[in-house]
């Protein structure tokens, strides 16, 4: 009976959130096959497309902590509506953007959608209160909505190719996700209940200001490397100052009763490896998406490397990668019942490392590249589903959105830094104005593999039975 209840937690709520995450995945999958087309439309080179991603990831890192905290304080559904409205405005704006600057602004603002998943996991965790297997129920429901996210990414990748071939105008192609995000707003308002009781606490403005200043300085410094070069001292000065701002931030957060990020909770053995993994995982799952697409679309007859695919033919390759992520997300919840959640997290990070390491020698055909990305995708899908659920299980009651949101923030920070670094690496040594360098692609794959293996090592510090329900712990002890 308890198992049935855990499996059917919030079926109506999860059903609505499935659509929301499907559209979230659609946004993530739709634009990647169009990266080269967008670059040509804006008259920029492939390496510069990474700066769209970097701007979006930076804004995501800045907005997720305060919006997650607001969700815990005034209601997760209410903040979810706000985030959906902003995303819809930005997505519609992208369709009509005609310059690098306007596209950059709307693309960055669209990054607000990254707070959707943390707020949804918090809604699910709150709805599962009182169930005998609350952590397992949250993992199952999170796996379902993350599977919808990956299904949406597949649909987005495939739709991008189809609409690109169907419509002659790029703005019509880019209007498709705009329509879907508008529908999301109505789905949340109509089908996601707002049953939240206001919680005591504050937003912690000084802490948010210090954190934002640090992120802006560090990422701004990385961006300056592209503009003024590695030899200039100004980028490195900005990065150092940004890192130093973390010192007063940490001191302040440890002193206030209701911080934006509770560092006392973050340093617990069941929490810090999860956030550390999310940071490193962001390098590959967010920072490497555009380089993978541009490599596949680089003409080998002209540049000596690449697969020579177009937006239509590259979509199934990306769809195969995302399909493996869907499988990984669905399988994780079941495997974590047979084994411990910690063991599954370690294995997932290892798969990501193996997949990207294999790309170094195996990138000369579609079959080789697809096989490597399927391996990485299985691990990535499991991590996307597992990390927010693990954070929710380890968080104090009433602060689940902050904890799950922090996994997105750290993942986004990792992706933002990676996008900046990868942009510099891809531009360095490029012999053609429109294409990136092969040495840059090697750098991307090696860095993605190394960070995944380091994350796997970090997860070994998690207690063996962390994130498990009491019943599961008793069963393990009985063995």
C-alpha positions as CSV (number, residue, x, y, z in Angstrom):
1,X,0.0,0.0,0.0
2,X,2.9,2.4,0.9
3,X,4.6,1.5,-2.4
4,X,1.4,2.4,-4.3
5,X,1.1,5.7,-2.6
6,X,4.7,6.6,-3.2
7,X,4.4,5.7,-6.9
8,X,1.3,7.8,-7.4
9,X,2.3,11.0,-5.6
10,X,0.6,14.1,-7.0
11,X,-0.5,12.5,-10.3
12,X,-2.5,15.6,-11.3
13,X,0.3,18.0,-10.3
14,X,3.0,15.8,-12.0
15,X,0.8,15.7,-15.2
16,X,0.8,19.5,-15.5
17,X,4.5,19.7,-14.7
18,X,5.3,17.1,-17.3
19,X,4.1,19.6,-20.0
20,X,6.0,22.4,-18.4
21,X,9.2,20.4,-18.4
22,X,8.5,19.2,-21.9
23,X,8.6,22.8,-23.1
24,X,11.7,23.4,-21.0
25,X,13.4,20.6,-22.8
26,X,12.0,21.8,-26.1
27,X,13.8,25.2,-25.5
28,X,17.0,23.4,-24.7
29,X,16.9,21.2,-27.8
30,X,15.4,23.5,-30.4
31,X,18.2,26.1,-30.7
32,X,21.2,23.8,-30.8
33,X,20.8,22.5,-34.3
34,X,20.2,26.1,-35.5
35,X,23.4,27.5,-34.0
36,X,25.2,27.8,-37.3
37,X,22.1,29.3,-39.1
38,X,21.8,31.9,-36.3
39,X,25.5,32.7,-36.5
40,X,25.2,33.3,-40.3
41,X,21.9,35.3,-39.8
42,X,23.7,37.6,-37.4
43,X,26.9,37.6,-39.4
44,X,29.1,36.3,-36.5
45,X,31.4,33.3,-36.4
46,X,30.7,29.9,-34.7
47,X,32.8,30.7,-31.6
48,X,30.8,33.8,-30.9
49,X,27.6,31.8,-30.5
50,X,29.1,30.6,-27.2
51,X,28.6,34.1,-25.8
52,X,24.8,33.8,-26.1
53,X,25.1,30.6,-24.0
54,X,27.4,32.3,-21.5
55,X,25.1,35.3,-21.1
56,X,22.1,33.1,-20.5
57,X,23.9,30.9,-18.1
58,X,25.1,33.9,-16.1
59,X,21.6,35.3,-15.8
60,X,20.4,31.9,-14.7
61,X,23.0,31.8,-12.0
62,X,22.0,35.2,-10.8
63,X,18.2,34.7,-10.8
64,X,17.8,31.1,-9.5
65,X,18.8,31.8,-5.9
66,X,16.4,34.7,-5.2
67,X,13.5,33.1,-7.2
68,X,14.0,29.8,-5.3
69,X,14.1,31.6,-2.0
70,X,11.0,33.5,-2.9
71,X,9.3,30.3,-3.8
72,X,10.0,28.9,-0.4
73,X,8.7,32.1,1.2
74,X,5.6,33.2,-0.8
75,X,4.7,30.1,-2.9
76,X,6.4,27.9,-5.5
77,X,3.5,28.1,-7.9
78,X,3.3,31.9,-7.8
79,X,7.0,32.3,-8.6
80,X,6.7,29.6,-11.3
81,X,4.1,31.7,-13.0
82,X,6.4,34.8,-12.9
83,X,9.3,32.8,-14.3
84,X,7.1,31.4,-17.1
85,X,5.8,34.9,-18.1
86,X,9.4,36.3,-18.3
87,X,10.5,33.2,-20.3
88,X,7.6,33.7,-22.8
89,X,8.4,37.4,-23.3
90,X,12.1,36.5,-24.0
91,X,11.4,33.6,-26.3
92,X,9.0,35.7,-28.4
93,X,11.6,38.4,-28.5
94,X,14.3,36.0,-29.8
95,X,12.1,35.3,-32.8
96,X,12.1,39.0,-33.9
97,X,15.7,39.9,-32.8
98,X,17.8,41.2,-35.8
99,X,21.1,42.1,-34.2
100,X,23.8,40.5,-32.0
101,X,22.9,42.9,-29.2
102,X,19.1,42.3,-29.1
103,X,19.5,38.6,-29.6
104,X,22.0,38.5,-26.7
105,X,19.5,40.4,-24.4
106,X,16.5,38.2,-25.1
107,X,18.6,35.0,-25.0
108,X,20.0,35.9,-21.6
109,X,16.5,36.8,-20.3
110,X,15.2,33.4,-21.5
111,X,17.5,31.8,-18.9
112,X,14.9,32.4,-16.2
113,X,13.3,29.1,-17.3
114,X,16.2,27.3,-15.4
115,X,14.3,28.0,-12.1
116,X,11.3,25.9,-13.3
117,X,12.7,22.5,-12.4
118,X,13.8,23.5,-8.8
119,X,10.4,25.0,-8.1
120,X,8.7,21.9,-9.5
121,X,10.8,19.5,-7.4
122,X,9.9,21.6,-4.3
123,X,6.2,21.4,-5.3
124,X,6.5,17.6,-5.6
125,X,8.4,17.3,-2.3
126,X,5.8,19.4,-0.5
127,X,2.9,17.3,-2.0
128,X,4.6,14.0,-0.9
129,X,4.7,15.1,2.8
130,X,3.3,12.3,4.9
131,X,4.1,9.4,2.5
132,X,6.1,6.5,4.0
133,X,8.7,6.7,1.2
134,X,8.9,10.4,0.6
135,X,12.4,10.5,-0.8
136,X,11.7,7.6,-3.2
137,X,8.4,9.2,-4.3
138,X,10.3,12.5,-5.0
139,X,12.9,10.6,-7.0
140,X,10.2,8.8,-9.1
141,X,8.2,11.9,-9.8
142,X,11.4,13.9,-10.6
143,X,12.5,11.2,-12.9
144,X,9.2,11.4,-14.8
145,X,9.3,15.2,-15.3
146,X,13.0,15.0,-16.2
147,X,12.1,12.3,-18.7
148,X,9.5,14.8,-20.1
149,X,12.3,17.4,-20.2
150,X,14.5,15.1,-22.3
151,X,11.6,14.1,-24.5
152,X,11.0,17.8,-25.1
153,X,14.6,18.2,-26.0
154,X,14.3,15.4,-28.5
155,X,11.2,16.9,-30.0
156,X,12.9,20.3,-30.1
157,X,16.0,19.0,-31.9
158,X,13.9,17.1,-34.4
159,X,11.4,20.0,-34.8
160,X,14.3,22.5,-35.5
161,X,15.4,20.5,-38.4
162,X,11.8,20.0,-39.8
163,X,10.8,23.7,-39.3
164,X,14.1,24.9,-40.8
165,X,13.4,22.9,-43.9
166,X,9.7,23.9,-44.0
167,X,9.9,27.7,-43.4
168,X,12.0,30.0,-45.5
169,X,12.3,32.7,-42.8
170,X,14.4,32.2,-39.7
171,X,12.0,34.3,-37.6
172,X,9.2,31.9,-38.3
173,X,11.4,29.0,-37.2
174,X,12.2,30.8,-34.0
175,X,8.5,31.7,-33.3
176,X,7.6,28.0,-32.6
177,X,9.1,27.9,-29.1
178,X,7.6,31.3,-28.4
179,X,4.1,29.9,-28.9
180,X,4.8,27.0,-26.6
181,X,6.1,29.2,-23.7
182,X,2.9,31.2,-23.9
183,X,0.9,28.0,-23.5
184,X,3.0,27.1,-20.4
185,X,1.8,30.2,-18.6
186,X,-1.8,29.1,-19.0
187,X,-1.1,25.5,-18.0
188,X,0.6,26.6,-14.7
189,X,-2.2,29.1,-13.9
190,X,-4.9,26.6,-14.7
191,X,-3.6,23.3,-13.5
192,X,-0.8,23.8,-10.8
193,X,-2.5,24.5,-7.5
194,X,-1.3,27.3,-5.3
195,X,-1.6,25.8,-1.8
196,X,1.4,27.4,-0.2
197,X,1.3,29.0,3.3
198,X,3.6,32.0,3.6
199,X,6.8,31.1,5.5
200,X,8.8,33.4,7.8
201,X,12.0,34.7,6.4
202,X,13.6,37.4,4.2
203,X,15.3,37.4,0.8
204,X,18.7,38.5,2.1
205,X,19.4,41.4,-0.2
206,X,23.1,42.0,1.0
207,X,24.0,38.3,0.5
208,X,22.4,38.3,-3.0
209,X,24.2,41.5,-3.9
210,X,27.6,40.1,-2.9
211,X,27.0,36.8,-4.7
212,X,25.9,38.6,-7.9
213,X,28.9,40.9,-7.8
214,X,31.2,37.9,-7.5
215,X,29.6,36.1,-10.4
216,X,29.6,39.2,-12.6
217,X,33.2,40.0,-12.0
218,X,34.5,36.4,-12.6
219,X,32.4,35.8,-15.7
220,X,33.0,39.3,-17.0
221,X,36.7,38.7,-16.6
222,X,36.5,35.5,-18.6
223,X,34.6,37.4,-21.3
224,X,37.3,40.1,-21.4
225,X,39.8,37.5,-22.3
226,X,38.1,37.1,-25.6
227,X,38.1,40.9,-26.2
228,X,41.5,42.0,-25.0
229,X,43.5,38.8,-25.1
230,X,45.1,36.5,-22.6
231,X,48.1,38.8,-22.1
232,X,46.1,41.7,-20.7
233,X,46.0,42.0,-16.9
234,X,42.5,43.4,-16.7
235,X,40.6,40.1,-17.2
236,X,42.6,38.4,-14.6
237,X,42.2,41.3,-12.2
238,X,38.4,41.1,-12.5
239,X,38.5,37.3,-11.9
240,X,40.7,37.7,-8.8
241,X,38.5,40.5,-7.4
242,X,35.4,38.4,-8.0
243,X,36.9,35.5,-6.1
244,X,37.8,37.8,-3.2
245,X,34.3,39.1,-3.0
246,X,33.3,35.5,-1.9
247,X,35.2,36.1,1.4
248,X,32.8,38.8,2.8
249,X,29.9,36.9,1.3
250,X,30.8,33.7,3.3
251,X,31.3,35.7,6.5
252,X,28.0,37.5,6.0
253,X,26.0,34.4,5.2
254,X,27.4,32.6,8.3
255,X,26.3,35.5,10.5
256,X,22.7,36.2,9.4
257,X,19.8,34.0,10.6
258,X,18.2,33.6,7.2
259,X,20.8,33.6,4.5
260,X,20.2,33.4,0.7
261,X,22.4,30.3,0.8
262,X,22.7,28.4,4.1
263,X,26.4,27.5,4.1
264,X,26.0,25.5,7.3
265,X,23.7,23.1,5.4
266,X,25.9,23.2,2.3
267,X,28.9,21.9,4.2
268,X,27.1,18.8,5.4
269,X,28.5,15.5,4.1
270,X,25.2,14.7,2.3
271,X,25.0,18.1,0.6
272,X,28.4,19.6,-0.5
273,X,29.3,16.7,-2.8
274,X,25.9,17.1,-4.6
275,X,26.5,20.8,-5.2
276,X,30.1,20.1,-6.2
277,X,29.0,17.5,-8.7
278,X,26.4,19.9,-10.1
279,X,29.1,22.6,-10.6
280,X,31.3,20.2,-12.5
281,X,28.4,18.6,-14.3
282,X,27.4,22.0,-15.7
283,X,30.6,22.1,-17.7
284,X,29.5,19.3,-20.0
285,X,25.7,19.4,-19.9
286,X,25.5,23.1,-20.5
287,X,28.9,24.3,-21.7
288,X,29.5,21.7,-24.4
289,X,26.2,21.8,-26.2
290,X,27.0,24.5,-28.8
291,X,30.5,23.1,-29.5
292,X,29.1,19.7,-30.2
293,X,26.6,21.2,-32.7
294,X,29.1,23.4,-34.5
295,X,31.6,20.6,-34.8
296,X,29.0,18.3,-36.4
297,X,28.1,21.1,-38.9
298,X,31.7,21.9,-39.8
299,X,32.6,20.9,-43.4
300,X,35.5,18.4,-43.3
301,X,36.3,19.1,-47.0
302,X,37.0,22.7,-46.2
303,X,38.5,22.6,-42.7
304,X,39.8,19.0,-42.4
305,X,37.6,18.1,-39.5
306,X,33.9,17.9,-38.6
307,X,31.0,15.9,-40.0
308,X,29.6,18.2,-42.6
309,X,26.0,18.0,-41.4
310,X,23.4,20.7,-41.8
311,X,20.6,21.8,-39.3
312,X,18.3,19.1,-40.6
313,X,20.7,16.2,-40.6
314,X,22.4,17.1,-37.3
315,X,19.0,17.1,-35.4
316,X,18.7,13.2,-35.3
317,X,22.3,13.0,-33.9
318,X,21.4,15.5,-31.1
319,X,18.1,13.7,-30.6
320,X,19.9,10.4,-30.1
321,X,22.0,12.0,-27.4
322,X,19.0,13.4,-25.6
323,X,17.1,10.1,-26.0
324,X,19.8,8.4,-24.0
325,X,19.4,11.2,-21.4
326,X,15.7,10.3,-21.2
327,X,16.6,6.7,-20.6
328,X,19.1,7.6,-17.9
329,X,16.6,9.8,-16.1
330,X,13.9,7.0,-16.1
331,X,16.3,4.2,-15.1
332,X,18.0,6.1,-12.2
333,X,14.9,6.0,-9.9
334,X,14.6,2.2,-10.3
335,X,18.3,1.5,-9.9
336,X,18.5,3.7,-6.8
337,X,16.0,1.3,-5.2
338,X,18.2,-1.8,-6.0
339,X,21.5,0.0,-5.2
340,X,22.1,3.1,-3.1
341,X,21.4,6.5,-4.6
342,X,25.1,7.4,-3.9
343,X,26.4,4.5,-6.0
344,X,24.1,5.4,-8.9
345,X,25.3,9.0,-8.8
346,X,29.0,7.9,-8.9
347,X,28.3,5.5,-11.8
348,X,26.4,8.3,-13.7
349,X,29.3,10.7,-13.4
350,X,31.7,8.0,-14.5
351,X,29.6,7.4,-17.7
352,X,29.8,11.1,-18.6
353,X,33.5,11.0,-18.2
354,X,33.9,7.9,-20.4
355,X,31.6,9.3,-23.1
356,X,33.5,12.6,-23.5
357,X,37.0,10.9,-23.2
358,X,36.0,8.6,-26.1
359,X,35.3,11.6,-28.3
360,X,39.0,12.4,-28.4
361,X,39.9,9.4,-30.6
362,X,36.4,8.7,-32.0
363,X,35.0,11.8,-33.8
364,X,35.5,10.9,-37.5
365,X,32.0,9.7,-38.3
366,X,28.4,10.2,-37.3
367,X,28.3,6.6,-35.8
368,X,31.4,7.2,-33.7
369,X,30.2,10.6,-32.4
370,X,26.7,9.3,-31.7
371,X,28.0,6.3,-29.8
372,X,30.2,8.4,-27.5
373,X,27.3,10.8,-26.8
374,X,24.9,8.0,-26.0
375,X,27.3,6.9,-23.2
376,X,27.6,10.4,-21.9
377,X,23.9,10.9,-22.3
378,X,22.9,8.0,-20.1
379,X,25.0,9.4,-17.2
380,X,23.9,13.0,-17.9
381,X,20.2,12.0,-17.8
382,X,20.6,10.2,-14.5
383,X,22.4,13.2,-13.0
384,X,19.8,15.7,-14.2
385,X,17.1,13.7,-12.4
386,X,19.2,12.7,-9.4
387,X,20.8,15.9,-8.2
388,X,17.7,18.1,-7.4
389,X,16.0,15.1,-5.8
390,X,19.1,14.4,-3.7
391,X,19.3,18.0,-2.6
392,X,15.7,18.0,-1.6
393,X,16.1,14.9,0.5
394,X,19.1,16.5,2.3
395,X,17.6,20.0,2.8
396,X,15.8,21.3,5.9
397,X,12.0,21.3,5.8
398,X,10.7,24.5,4.2
399,X,13.9,25.2,2.2
400,X,13.7,22.5,-0.5
401,X,13.5,25.1,-3.4
402,X,16.6,26.8,-2.2
403,X,18.5,23.5,-2.0
404,X,17.3,22.2,-5.4
405,X,17.7,25.7,-6.9
406,X,21.3,25.7,-5.7
407,X,22.0,22.6,-7.8
408,X,20.8,24.5,-10.8
409,X,22.8,27.6,-9.8
410,X,26.0,25.7,-9.3
411,X,25.4,23.7,-12.5
412,X,24.7,27.0,-14.3
413,X,27.9,28.6,-12.9
414,X,29.9,25.6,-14.2
415,X,28.3,25.9,-17.6
416,X,28.8,29.7,-17.7
417,X,32.5,29.4,-16.9
418,X,32.8,26.6,-19.4
419,X,31.1,28.5,-22.1
420,X,33.5,31.4,-21.6
421,X,36.6,29.2,-21.5
422,X,35.4,27.1,-24.5
423,X,34.7,30.2,-26.5
424,X,38.3,31.4,-26.0
425,X,39.7,27.9,-26.7
426,X,37.6,27.5,-29.9
427,X,38.6,30.9,-31.2
428,X,42.3,30.3,-30.5
429,X,44.1,28.9,-33.5
430,X,41.1,29.2,-35.8
431,X,42.2,29.4,-39.5
432,X,38.8,30.4,-40.9
433,X,36.7,33.3,-39.8
434,X,33.5,31.2,-39.6
435,X,34.8,28.0,-38.0
436,X,36.4,27.2,-34.7
437,X,39.7,25.4,-34.2
438,X,40.2,21.6,-33.9
439,X,42.5,22.1,-30.9
440,X,39.6,24.0,-29.2
441,X,37.3,21.0,-29.7
442,X,39.9,18.7,-28.1
443,X,40.0,21.1,-25.2
444,X,36.2,20.9,-24.8
445,X,36.1,17.1,-24.7
446,X,39.1,16.7,-22.4
447,X,37.8,19.3,-19.9
448,X,34.3,17.7,-19.9
449,X,35.7,14.2,-19.3
450,X,38.1,15.4,-16.5
451,X,35.4,17.3,-14.6
452,X,33.0,14.3,-14.7
453,X,35.7,12.0,-13.3
454,X,36.5,14.5,-10.5
455,X,32.8,14.7,-9.7
456,X,32.7,10.9,-9.4
457,X,35.5,11.1,-6.9
458,X,33.8,13.9,-4.9
459,X,30.6,11.8,-4.6
460,X,32.5,9.0,-2.8
461,X,32.5,11.4,0.2
462,X,28.7,11.2,0.5
463,X,27.6,8.8,3.3
464,X,26.6,5.4,1.8
465,X,22.9,5.6,2.8
466,X,22.4,9.3,2.1
467,X,19.1,10.3,0.4
468,X,17.5,7.0,1.3
469,X,14.1,6.7,3.0
470,X,14.1,5.3,6.6
471,X,12.6,2.0,5.3
472,X,15.4,1.6,2.8
473,X,18.0,2.3,5.5
474,X,16.5,-0.3,7.8
475,X,16.6,-2.8,5.0
476,X,20.3,-2.1,4.3
477,X,21.1,-2.5,8.0
478,X,19.2,-5.7,8.1
479,X,21.4,-7.1,5.3
